[in-house]
Amino acid sequence: MSAATQPVDNSWMLELIRSVRGVRHVVVLTADGLLKVRTDHTPPEVAEKLAAACAGLSALGQGVSKEFGTGVGARQVMVEFDGGYLFVRGAGDGSRLAVVTEPVIDPALVAQQMQAQVLMIGERTLATPTRGS
């Protein structure tokens, strides 16, 4: 990975979410699955796997939303699995915020905290820069 593609150390932005009881991992990824930011608590290899998986899940959510929704797109995708939850939501133009939790959490609280974090940081700070042709 070149210096231009390495995630910038902005992990401080995610600590508010990470401090919620039951949150295990927090990452920000590009729409195409590249890791942008991870909490210090999330190992790099876990963060990269999570980013790649969430990009696919987000794309699936967008497709379902366009087919069955109003065409605006998916705001959030949530998966409940044996052992916890995964939340993925937009975090600026082209970015996604993903949170993995333990099973004993309040999903509404996590979703609310994710929304508050995106608003507090500002969607521009988390936005993925437009790539040149």
C-alpha positions, 0 to 999 in steps of 0.5 A: 500500500502506498502512502497515498492509499494508506488510511489516514489516522483519524481514529479519534473520530470514532472513539465516541461510538467505540465507547458505547457499551458492547461495540467491538469494531468501528471502521469507515470505508469507501463505497468500493471497500477500501479502509479509510479509518479504524479504531485502534481497538480494531486490528488492521486485518479485521478492519480490512475484511470488515470494509470489504464485506460492508461494501458488498452489503451496502451495494446490496442494500442500495439495490434492494432500496432502488428496487423496492423503495422510493429510489432514494437509496438505503440509509442503513443496513443492519444484520443480526447474527449469532454473536452480535450485530453489524450496522452500516450507514452512509458517512459522507459522499462515497463513505460508509460507517460500519459498527460491529457489536456484541449481542447485548446492545440496544440497536436503536442506541447504536444507530442513533450514536452512529448518526450523531457521530456523522453529524458531529464530525461532519460529512465532509470530513468523512467524505471520499474524495472524487477520483480523477479519470 
